[in-house]
Amino acid sequence: MDKYDILRSLPSLPLFKARDFAIAILREIPVPPMTNSSESAIRKRAKVNKLVRDIENANSPFSIGQTMWNLDQAKAGLNVANSAWDKHYKSI
């Protein structure tokens, strides 16, 4: 299964399974080691941690799928500038 098959299937999965898949995908994002104390490294770790926390607190598989899809689009440079999602994660 490729990444997009997983993203498409998230809303139809049970909540606990969607969380597990989403967190596994987030854990694959390369983050700088804790020994790197530059501001950009700290911000990147904080963003990934915030995404994990938001996925853990999500109340439906649809919201998990939406968050993961928005993340994928943002990583590809296709995010909507000044959207609520963009502001939420760029505030770190």
N, C-alpha and C positions, 0 to 999 in steps of 0.2 A: 504494500500500500504506500502510495506516495503522500507527501505532505498535504496536498489539496484534497485527496480522498478523506484523510483524517479530519481536516477542517470542515469539509462538507458533512461529515457524519456526526460531528460533535452535538448539534442540536437534537438529534434523534436518539442519542445514547442516554442511559440512566445518569443521573446527576453525579454519583460517585465515580463512575467510569469516565465521564467527560472531564471531571476534575483531574483524575489521574493522567489522562492523555495530555491535557493542557499543561499541567505542571511538568510532565516529562519533556514536553517540547520546550518549555521555558528553561529548564535545567540544561538544555543543550546550547543555549546562548552563551558564547564565550564571554566571561566577565574577567576583568583584571584581578590579580591576586590581592589579598588584603594588605600585602606589604607595599603595594603601590598606593600612595596617599595623594596622588594628584587629584585636583578637583573633578576632572572629567571621569576618572576611574571611580571616584566616590559616587558621582551622579549616575553612572551606568549601573553600578551595583544596586543603588537605591531604586532605580527604575525597574530593574528585574525583580527586586524584592517586593516592590509595590504591586507589580503585575501578579506575582505569586499570591500575595495577600488578597488581592481583589478576586482572583480565581477561587481561592479557598473560601471566601465569603460570598461567592455568587449563589443565588438562590434558584437558578434554573440552568439547564444545559444550553438554552438559547442564548442567555447572556454570556456564558462561557464561550460559545461559538462566535458570538459577535465581537467579544474582546480579542479573541485569537485572530479572527479575520482582520480586524482593524490593525492589530500588531503586524500581521504579515504585509498588509498594504503599506503601512508606515515604513517597514524595513525596506520595501521596494521603492520607496520614494513617492508613493501614490496616495499619501494621506491628504485629507482635506485640511487646508490651512485654516487656523482659527476655529476649528470645530471644538466641541466640548471635550471630546476624547483627547484630541491633540493638546489642549490646554491642561487637561487633568494630568497627563503624563509628562508634559514639558515643564510643569511647575516645580519639578525637583531640581 
